[in-house]
Structures are given as C-alpha cells and as structure tokens.
Amino acid sequence: MSTPAPGAGPSSQGSPAAPVRLTLATAWRAAATGFCFAAFGLGQLLLAATLFPLLVLLVRNERERIRLGRQIVNRAFRLFVSLMSLMGVLRYRVRGRERLNQPGTLIIANHPSLIDVVFLISFVPEADCVVKASLFTNPFTRYALLAAGYIPSHRDPEQVLSACRASLRAGGILIVFPEGTRSEPGQPLCFKRGAANLAVRLGCDIVPVVIRVGEHNLGKRCRWWRVPARRMPYDFEVKERLDVAPWRKAGQEPAIAARELTAFLTDYFGREVRTPCPSWLPRLNN
C-alpha cells in the first residue's frame, strides 16, 4: 500500500482484536459485561413501559416534556457508565468536559465503540441527537425518543436540517457521529458529509470530541464477551471550538464547502486518533 495522505492512514484504535487468553480476570469481566448489558436492557424495558409513555401522555408542554425526557436518558446512561466502571469492566477519563455544555453547540465525534453515544449523552444533561427514523416505530424505543424530542433522520435532508436548526437556535446541544456507524477495524476513518453540511448550512461552530480506546473495546466485529484481562480504557478529549467561517466563503456553494469541511474533519480526526497517549493507557488499562 502506498504512503497514505495525512489523516488517511489506519486508525490506531482500529486494529482487529488479538486472541484473548482465558483467565479468571477475563472470565469475571465477561460475566460483568454481560450483567451490565442485561441491566441496561431491563432498565430500557422498564422505562419504555412506564415512565416515558407517561411523560408523552401527561406532560402537554413540549419544552418541559423534552427537558424531563432528556434528563431521564442522561441519568440512565450515567448509571450504566457508573455500573460498568464499578464492576471493573472499563475506566475512562474526560478532558475539556466544560466545553460540552455550551448552548447551541454541535458536537462531532469519531465512533470506535458500541457505547460512545451512551458516554456522550451521560456527559451532556440535555443532549439532542439525530437517530434512525425506524426507531420511532419500535415499541421499545418509540416513547423514549418522543419524550426526549430526538430528531428522526428522514429521507428528506431538508426536514432534518430544519429540525437541527430549531434545536440549536433554542440552545440545544446536538451530538453527531459523521461516520454514521462504528469505525471499521484497521481502516481509515470514513466521514460522511451530513455533519459538515449541518455546520456549513447552519453556520454553527463545531466542538470536536476525539475518542481513543484500547483493544477489545466493544468495537465493530468485536464480540462483547471477548474482553481483556484488564479494564477497557476510554479516553475522551474535547477539543477547542472549530470555527466554520473559513468554509463559508461568500459565493461558495454549500455542497462544495461541506465536501471540503468533511475532508478536513476526516484528516483532523484521523491524525488525532493516531496520536500516542502513553500517559493514560498504562494508568487506565489495569
């Protein structure tokens, strides 16, 4: 393979998981991971059958319902992250966390792991998200999404754009994963244009969140029970706000600007996820 352009090389966190030797520690962490996900599923069922439908039916003020719905999701996700940490499944740290809770913020993050969105929503009490439209017809997720006021990803991009504009203008904090799915192990990051199109069309600055993880990290093609003997490390680095003004030149077509911004973000995150982190990996991964 020829020498890659900056940001186009393989991600440091994308290498396929090596075989895991079965020890008492790995057996414990496999059991603990299974317990945590079972608890998460049970909690989701209980909330879907009780609290969220009541919110949708009884709280007629839309803004108040959304506020309450998002706070419930935030607390449920915080509880799940705390449970995984207390059970010895993972450790994590967050740098620059204060930058996450600024009103009218568009948060963009890479997506190496199954629980990235859980972490980010647990950090932001009233986060907004764009989610698959099909989940609004799923009985297990419908009322949670309606109560929290999340944005369905309609086939019509203008509807999504309009909903995102309304959310940000109301002081919302919108979380978007430009990859659209988890990163492919061992492959360069592949960002789609949706997030850049939002930033360019809406004129909102971006807060990048770089997520770095260790091996056996609940990534794509990684079985949840294939856990390491030590805790999985998660590192969240919230970067300085990124001004999108340079991509909103007078007379510049939004589609061209979005393409250029997407290329920049792909390169930016590609370099960041490959940055060595010797200070956190040994300390967290034990």
N, C-alpha and C positions, 0 to 999 in steps of 0.2 A: 504494500500500500504506500502511495506517495505521501510525502510530508504534509500533514493537514494544515489548513489555514488556522490562524488564531481562533480559538473557541470552537473549532470543528472536530477536535480530536475526541477520543473516547473519554467519557466521564470517569472520574476517579472512583465514583461510587457505583459504577455500573457493571463491574466485573462479575461474572457468574459466581455464585456461592461455591466454595470449596466443600468437599465432603466433611461432615461434622462427626467427630468421634463421640460415641455414646458414653457418657459418664453420668454419675449421679447428679451433677450440676445441670447437664443438658436435659436429663430426664425431668428434673424439677422445673426447669424453665419452660419446657414443652408443656408440662401439666399446668403451670401457672399461666402461660399464654392462652391455653385452651379455656381455662377458668375465666380469664378476663374477657375473652370474646363471648363466652356463654353469658356472662353477666351483662355485657353490653347488649347482646341480642334480647335478653329477657327484659332489661330496662327499656329498650326501644319498644317492645311489645306492650309493656305496661303503660308507657306514656302515650302510645298510639291508640290505646283502647280507652284511656281515661282522660288525662289532663288536656291533651291537645284538642280532642273533639269538643271538650267543654269550653276551651278558650274560643274556638271558632264559633260555637253556637251562642255563647253567653256574653262575650265581650264585643259589643257592637262598634265601639270606637276603634277604627282600623289602626291608628297610630299606637294606641295603648296595647292592642292585641299583639301587634308586631313586636313592640318593645318587650312585652312579657314572654312571648314565644321565643325570641332570640336569647333572652336571659336564661330561660329553661334549658335550651340547647347548650348554651355556653356552660352552665353549671353541670349538666350531664356529661359533657365532654371533659370538663376539668376533673370530674370524679373518676372517669375512665382512665385518664392520663395518670392521675394520682394512684389509682389502683395498680396500674402496670408498673409504676415506679416502686410502690411499697412491696409488691410481690417479687421484686427483683428481676423483672423482665427487661427493663430498659432504664437508662439515665439520659437526661437531657440538660441543655443549657440554652439560654436565650440572651443574645447580645443586642443592644439597641431596642429593647422592648418598648421604650417610651415612644418610639416613632410609629408604632402600630395604631395607636388610639387617637389619631388626629382626624377630626371630622372632614368628610369629603375626600377620603383617601382611596386610591386604587392600589391595592396590594397585589403584586405579581410574584409568584414563587415557582421554583422548579418542583418536580413531583417524583421523588425517588421511592416513596414508600406508601403503603396502604393507608397509613394513619396520618398523613401530612395535614389533610383538611381538619381532622379531629384536633390536632395540636393547634393549628392556627385559629380555629374558632374558639378553642379554650383560652387563647391569649387575648381575644377581642370580644368583650361582653355583648356587643350588639352588631356582630358582623353580618354582612349581606353576601349572598353567593348566587351565581348562575348555575342552575342544576338541570339535569336531563328532564325534558318535558314529560317523559313517560312515568317518572316517579310521582307525578301529581295524580296519576290514576291508580297507583299502587296503594292498596288499603293500609299497608304497614307504614307508608311514608307520607301519604297524602295530607293528613291533618297536621303533621309536624311542619311540612313545607308551607301549608296555607297559614298556619298560626304565626310562623316566623316571617312570612312575607317574602320568601326567596323568589328569585326570578327564573321562570321557566325558559329553557333555550328553544324558543320557537324556531320553526324553519325560516320565518321571515326575520332577517337580521335587524330590520328597522324597529321591530317591536322590542327586541332585546335591547337595542341601543336606546330607545325611548325610556324603557324601564330603568336601565342603568343611569341614564341622565337624571331621572327623577330621584333615584336613590342618593346619588352623590350630591345633588343640589339640596336635598333635605338633610345633609350632613352625615349620610351613611358611609360605612367603611366596606368597600367591595373587595372580595378576595377572588382572584382568578388564577388558574393554572394554565399557562399558554400551551403546554403540551397536550392538554385535553385528556391525558391518561398517564399512567406511571411511566417513568423513563425506561427505555429498553436497555437491559443489562449489556454492558460492554459497547454500547453505541453512542454516537454523539447526540446531544440534546436536539430535539426537533420541535421548535416552537411554531405554533400556528399563528395566523395573523389577527385572530379575534381580539386578543388583549391589546395589541398595538393599535388596532383600529378604534377600539374604545378610547384609548388615551388621546389619539390624534383628533378624532371627531368631537370628543367632549372637551378637549383642552385641559385635561387634568393631569397633574404630575403623578409619577409612579413611585411607590415605595417598594424596592426590590427586597425579597427575603430569600437568602441563599440557604438551602437545606443541605447539610452534609451528614452522611450516615456511614455506619460501618457495614461489614458484610452481614449476611443473614438478617436483612433489615426489613422484612415484610415487603420486599420489592417485587417487581414483576417477575413471574416464573419462579418465585421463591416460596416454597411451602411454609405455612406458618409454623408447623411443628419442627422444621429443620432449624432449630435455634442454636446459638453458640453456647459454650460453657460459661461465658461471661455476659454481663448485661449488654444489650444493644445500645450503642451510643448515638444520640441525635444532637446535632448542633444547628441552631437557628441563628443566623446573622442577619439582622435587619439593617440594611444599608441606608445611606443618606437619600433624601428625596431626589428623584431624577426629573429634571426639567425637560418637558417635551417640546418646548418652544423651538429649538433648532430643527425639529421635524415638521413644524407648522409654518413653513415659509409662505410668504404671500404668493398666490398663484399656483402653489404646489397642489397637485391632485391628491386627495386624501388616500386613495389606493396606493399611490407611489410612496407617500410618506409612511403609510402603515407597513409597506414592504421593507422600506429602509430601516424603520424602527425595529421591526421583527428581526432583521439581520443583526442589528446592533445588540438586541437583548439576547439573542442566541449566542453571540460571541461573548457577551458580558458574563452571562451565567456559565457558559462553557469554561471560561477561564477561572471563574470563582470556585466552581465545584472541584476543580483540579488543584486548587491551592492547598498545599500541605498544612495540616493542623496538628503539629506534634505536641502542642501544649494541652489539647483537650482529649485526644484519642486515648493516650495511656491512662489519663486520670479517670475518664468516664467509663472506659471499657473494662471494668473489673467489678 
